[in-house]
Amino acid sequence: MRRTVQRRTAVGFTALLALFLPIALPAVASASSSDDVIVLDGATSAEGIAAGEGATFYAGDLNTGDIYRGDIHDSEAKRFINVPDGRMAVGMKADVDNDLLFVAGGATGKAYVYSTETRKTVAEFTLTTKAMQFINDVTLTEDGAWFTNSASPELYFVPVGDCGELGDSDDVETLKVSGRAAKPLKEGEFGFNGIASAEDGDTLIVAHTAQQALYAVDPETGKSDRIDGPDLEFIDGILVKGHTVWAVQNMVNQISRLELSRDLSSFKVEDVIKSKHFNIPTTVAKFGDTLAAVNAKFGKQATQYDVVLVPAWD
């Protein structure tokens, strides 16, 4: 039964992704072993990564939804949470203080929250029931978790209490985004992708893949303003620390480090981070001066999925 569910989920995502990719890609072998590569042992796919406590990271198997846990000093990450059938794992963030892992559920239209202490499912939220949906990424603020939908100009907010208390799907709030970011998508385009909070949660920074852009979104009103700067081709996951943004550009195998202006109205590219081990990286986590990026290998025939370590600064 699990194999059937996985195949149906994978086919649905692959069909959506095929519309997004401009060309078919040839098959390639898996990445070779290296001190800079951490293998997700047994993973059938990959997409999201989150920093945990210390050197710990969590990564997800996109197709099955299973969660892997590893250490950036080790060569392998092991399956940590074997989730129920029919789930997916896309972007994710760890709430270290409350031992919680928030995971975007992709084509399921859901979000999942797991305990990193007991490995149990703490909550499952239905964010949307629209026919076309892809819950892509998540960011945490002091008040809760925000999720993106790559098929619709909406953000979803799940409130979280001071001690990690969670409600149910009735507590989910939908924020309709306005402005240029809400421009209708063409068939097969990915809209909102990565998301991060800035200014202590007063502003949300959202990556828009089809528009190759970053937007500042007001979490109260949904008003969006494009952040002026060069086009960011194939922008995917983003990480924001202060006024620095690391923008993962999946199909061009690079991470651009950007510097935001004080008022978040513009950015400039400080440097571009590359690695011979990048194989369509999608999301990134930061550990001091080290970035950990997960290789998704979309459109390729891979037998191994992995995390690549690179310097955060040029």
N, C-alpha and C positions, 0 to 999 in steps of 0.2 A: 504493500500500500504506500509506503513512504516513497518508493522509487517512482510510482505513478504521479503522486502529488508533486514531487520535485520536478519531474519532467514537464508537467503542465505549467508550473510556475516559471520554469526556465524558458519554455517556448514563448510564453506571454511576454516575458521581459526581452528575449532575443528579438522578437518581432518588433517591439517598440524601439529597441536600440538600433536595429537594422535601418529603420527610417531615419534615425539621427546621424548615422555614419554616412559619409559621402561616397565611400567606395567599399567593396569587399576586400578583406585583408587576408593575406596568405597565412598558412599555418606555420608555426615556429616551435622550436624546441624550448624546453624549460630553461630558466636561468641557471647558470652554473653556481656551485657553492662558493661562498666568499664570506669574509669577515663582515662585509657590509650588507649581507643578505640573511634574513631570518625566514626559514621555511615554515609555512602553515601546514603542519603535518596532517595529511589526509583531506585537506580542503578541496572541494570541487569547483570553487569559484571564490572571488573575494571582491570587496568594495570599500568597506568602512574600517576606520581605526580610531581608537580613543586612548588618551593617556590616562593611566591609573595612578596608583600611589607609587612613589619612587620611580623605579625603572620599569614598572609593569605597564604593559599595553594590552588592549583588547582589540581583536579584529573579527570581522564577520564573514561567514560563508554566504555569499549573496543568494544563491539558489535554495539552500536548505534552511538558512536562518541561524545555523549553529554559531556559537561564539567561541573564539579561540583566545587563550591567554598566553602571553609570553613576557620575556624580559629582554631589553635591548642588548644585554650582555651575552645572551645565549644564541645558539644557532638555529633553534627550533621553537615553535609555539605549539602547544597541544590543545586539542578540543577541551573546552572548559564547561560549556553548557550545551547539552544535546536537547534542542528545543522540540516542541510538538510539531507534527506534520503540518505542512501548508504555510509556513512562515517564510519571511525573507529578512535579510539583514543588509541595510544600505548604510547611510551615515549613522554615527553613534557618538555619544558623549558620556563620560563617567562622572558621577557625583561622588567624589571620594569621601566626603564627610559623612554621607548617608549610605555608603556601600550600594549605590544604585547605578545601573547602566541603562541609558535611554537609547533606543534603537528605532530608526526609521524603517517602516515596513514595506517600502516599495509599492508594487502593484496590488498589495492587499488592502491599501488604504488605511492601514493601522499603524499604531506605534506600540512598542513593547518596552516594558521596564523589567529588568532582571536584578535580583540581589546578587552582588558579587561575593557575598558572604555565604549564602545558602545555595546559590546557583538556581534558585526557584524563580518562576515568573511572579512578579509582584503585582503587575497590572497590565491590562491590554486595552488600548483605547481605539475606538473607531473614529478616525479623523474626518473621513469623507466617504460617501457611498456613490460618488459620481462614476459614470461608466469609464471615463478615462481619468486615471489617477496614477501618480507615482510619488509616494512619500519618500523624499530623497535624502534629506539631511536634518540635523537637529543642533540647536545650541541651547545652553543653559544660562539663565539669569538668576538673580536672587529670588525671584517670584515663581519661576517655573521653567518649562521647556517650550521652545518654539521649533516648529517643523515646517519644511517647505514641501510644495507639491509641484513637480516639474511639468505637469499637464495643465495647471490652472494658476492664475495669479492670486493665490490665497496662501496665507500662513495660518498655522494652527497652534494655539496656546494651551498647554496643559499645566494648570497651577500645581505647585509643589509647596508643601508647608515647610516651616523652619527646620523641622526634624525629619523631613523626607516624606511627610504624609501625602498620600495620593487619593484622589477621588475616583470617579468613574467617567465613562464617555459622556455623560450628561454635563460634566464640568468643562468639556472642551469648548474653547472659544475660536470662532473662525474670523480672521481678519481679511477683509477684501482690500487688496492693494490697488491704489489708484495711480494715475500718472503714466508716464511712458513705459514703465515696467509692466503695466497691465495690457499692453498692446496684444491683440489676439495672436496666438501662435499659428503658424502654418502647419499642415499635416506633417507629423513626425518630428517636429521641433521640440527640443527640451527648453523649458523656460527657467524657472527658479531651480537652483541647484544647491550649492553650498551656502551656509548661513553662519553668522557669528554675531555676537553682541559687542557693542562699543559704548563708551561713555557710561559705564556701569548699568548697561541695559536700557538706557534712554534712547538708543538708536540701534537698529538692526542693520547689519551689512549683509546684503544678499547678492550672490553671484547669479547672473542671467546668462545661460549658455548660448542661446540663440542670438542674443544681442551682443555677446562678447564683452560684457560690461559688469560693473559693480554698481549697486544701488544702495543708498541710505534710505531706510524705511522707518517711518514713525510708528512705533508699536501701539500708539493710542488711536491714531486716525487712519493708518494705512497709506498715508501720502508718501510717494516715492520720489527721490531725486537722483538722477544719474550722477555718479561720481566721475568727473571729467578726467580723462587720461587715455593712453593708447588702448586700442582694441586688445582684448585678452582672448585670443583664439582658444577654443575648446576649454574654457574655464570650467572647473568642477568644484572640488572642495576648497574651502578657504579657512585660514586660521588667522585670528586677529589678536595681537598683543599690543596694547597701547595704540600707537598710530602706525604700527607695522603690520602689513598683511602678507601672508604667504599664500599665493594663489596657485593651485595645482592646475596645470593645463594638460589634460590627459593624453590626447592623440599626438601631441607634439613632444611628449616625454620631457617635461620640464616643470619647475616650480619657480614662479617669478616672485621676488621679494619686492614689495611695494611700500612706499612711504606716503601716508595720508597727510593732507594738509590739516591744520589745526581745527578748521571748521568742517572737515570731512567732505568738502566740496570737490576736491581733486586729489589725484595721486600721481606719483612719478615712479618709474621702475628703477630701483636701486641696483639690482643684479638679477641674473637668471641662473638658477641652480640646476645642474644636469648630472646624470650618472649613466654609466654604461649598463647599469642593471635596471634602469627604468624600463618598464614594459607596460605602458598605459597606466600610470599611477592616477589614482582618483582622489584620495583623501590623505590628510597628513596630521600627525601629532608631534608635539615638541617636548623634548627632554633636555633642558639646559641649552647647550649650543648644538644639539643634535636634532634633526628632523627624522621621523619615521614615516615613510610613505608606503602605502599598500598598492601593489600591482594588480590591476583588474584583468589585464590581457584580453580586453573585449575583442570579439571577432576572431580570436586565435585559438588554435588547438593546443592547449597547454595541459600538462600532466602535473604541474607543480605551481602553487601560488605562494607568494612571498611578500615580505616587507623589506624595504630598502632603507638603509641609514645613510644620511648625507649631512654635511655641516649646514647649520641654519644661517650662517653668515659667510659671505665670500671672503 
